Amino acid sequence: MRHFICALLLLGTSACVAAWGGAYNVALENSRSIVIEYDPAIINIPQILSVAQTHCDKFKRDALLSNTSKGNIGIIVNTYECVSRNI
């Protein structure tokens, strides 16, 4: 039974990567925010923050985590606001 559960988890994880073509998916992005869906088994928070910050850098802003929710099959959805930089 344990092997069956592990196999299901691996299939679910690889299906997400295959569907997205990577470890995360940018669901929405604009000059004010970015929404990133990711599997925490494949990629970690600092890497996701780096993606968000790279996006916000285009507008000379900083990424600030404003919301986290759970999606299907263990997927995490983070929303980052692009806020004015405090220099």
Contacts in CASP RR format, 6 or more apart in sequence:
PFRMAT RR
TARGET T0000
AUTHOR 0000-0000-0000
METHOD contacts of the structure
MODEL  1
MRHFICALLLLGTSACVAAWGGAYNVALENSRSIVIEYDPAIINIPQILS
VAQTHCDKFKRDALLSNTSKGNIGIIVNTYECVSRNI
12 73 0 8 1.000
13 39 0 8 1.000
13 41 0 8 1.000
13 42 0 8 1.000
16 39 0 8 1.000
16 42 0 8 1.000
16 73 0 8 1.000
16 75 0 8 1.000
17 23 0 8 1.000
17 39 0 8 1.000
17 42 0 8 1.000
19 25 0 8 1.000
20 37 0 8 1.000
23 38 0 8 1.000
23 39 0 8 1.000
23 42 0 8 1.000
23 43 0 8 1.000
23 47 0 8 1.000
24 36 0 8 1.000
24 37 0 8 1.000
24 38 0 8 1.000
24 39 0 8 1.000
24 43 0 8 1.000
24 47 0 8 1.000
24 48 0 8 1.000
24 51 0 8 1.000
25 36 0 8 1.000
25 37 0 8 1.000
25 38 0 8 1.000
26 34 0 8 1.000
26 35 0 8 1.000
26 36 0 8 1.000
26 51 0 8 1.000
26 55 0 8 1.000
27 35 0 8 1.000
27 36 0 8 1.000
27 37 0 8 1.000
27 77 0 8 1.000
28 34 0 8 1.000
28 35 0 8 1.000
29 35 0 8 1.000
29 55 0 8 1.000
31 59 0 8 1.000
31 82 0 8 1.000
32 81 0 8 1.000
32 82 0 8 1.000
33 66 0 8 1.000
33 79 0 8 1.000
33 80 0 8 1.000
33 81 0 8 1.000
33 82 0 8 1.000
34 51 0 8 1.000
34 52 0 8 1.000
34 55 0 8 1.000
34 56 0 8 1.000
34 63 0 8 1.000
34 79 0 8 1.000
34 80 0 8 1.000
34 82 0 8 1.000
35 77 0 8 1.000
35 78 0 8 1.000
35 79 0 8 1.000
35 80 0 8 1.000
36 48 0 8 1.000
36 51 0 8 1.000
36 52 0 8 1.000
36 77 0 8 1.000
36 78 0 8 1.000
36 80 0 8 1.000
37 71 0 8 1.000
37 75 0 8 1.000
37 76 0 8 1.000
37 77 0 8 1.000
38 48 0 8 1.000
38 75 0 8 1.000
38 76 0 8 1.000
38 78 0 8 1.000
39 74 0 8 1.000
39 75 0 8 1.000
39 76 0 8 1.000
40 74 0 8 1.000
40 76 0 8 1.000
48 78 0 8 1.000
49 63 0 8 1.000
49 65 0 8 1.000
49 80 0 8 1.000
52 63 0 8 1.000
52 65 0 8 1.000
52 78 0 8 1.000
52 80 0 8 1.000
53 62 0 8 1.000
53 63 0 8 1.000
55 63 0 8 1.000
55 80 0 8 1.000
55 82 0 8 1.000
56 62 0 8 1.000
56 63 0 8 1.000
56 80 0 8 1.000
56 82 0 8 1.000
56 83 0 8 1.000
59 82 0 8 1.000
60 85 0 8 1.000
61 82 0 8 1.000
61 83 0 8 1.000
61 84 0 8 1.000
61 85 0 8 1.000
62 82 0 8 1.000
62 83 0 8 1.000
62 84 0 8 1.000
62 85 0 8 1.000
63 80 0 8 1.000
63 81 0 8 1.000
63 82 0 8 1.000
63 83 0 8 1.000
64 80 0 8 1.000
64 81 0 8 1.000
64 82 0 8 1.000
64 83 0 8 1.000
65 78 0 8 1.000
65 79 0 8 1.000
65 80 0 8 1.000
66 79 0 8 1.000
66 80 0 8 1.000
66 81 0 8 1.000
67 78 0 8 1.000
67 79 0 8 1.000
68 76 0 8 1.000
68 77 0 8 1.000
68 78 0 8 1.000
68 79 0 8 1.000
69 76 0 8 1.000
69 77 0 8 1.000
70 76 0 8 1.000
70 77 0 8 1.000
71 77 0 8 1.000
END
